[in-house]
């Protein structure tokens, strides 16, 4: 089973290479696709679902790197469990609900890239997570009662995940859900804005703003890239 370029946001971001795959959890999927992939020490003890997620994500990364003529590269995890990309590349991996994707770009063009995919948050789970994940200013306005709140909040949640994946490899400074604000969601254009609420490094000062993209279907997909 080979990944392809059919990520919903692949045509919207120039010079970023995407690879995506839909798969089914099975021992056969793991056995047939783990050749050439270096498993982490915890792999053997992981449940089948986690093994398939890991393999699917690495397959996508392998395919995306191959598009840049990078072959035989062993993508391993750093001590903080983030992927260690080739020195001249930036990248991001996501996996959820039998979907996985990777996105990579050249460091000559980009500081970072972050992608994330999520199923819509259930109403029950949303009520228990609102205060932990969202700022007051991010709450759905009453004037937007026509908007599906599950989709709205999942976009914000996923956008923050993409932001973390984009910035953390550059700064190696942890930041939480309340350390960035997502705003101005445009459901027609599929865009949003973000603002950092704490300083993370010399290129990521408090108040820094930027934009990202999203696509909402069965899964919510978000992406953020930082150009040089």
Secondary structure, 3 states (H helix, E strand, C coil): CCCECCCCCCCCCCCCEEEEEECCCCHHHHHHHCCCCCCCCCHHHCCHHHHHHHHHHHHHHHHHHHHCCCCCCCCCECCCCCECCCCCEEEEEEEECCEEEEEEEECCCEEEEEEEEEECCCHHHHHHHHHHHCCHHHCCCHHHCCCCHHHHHHHHHHHHHHHHHHHHHHHCCCCCHHHEEEEEEECCCCEEEEEECCCCECCECCCCEEEEEEEECCEEEEEEEEEC
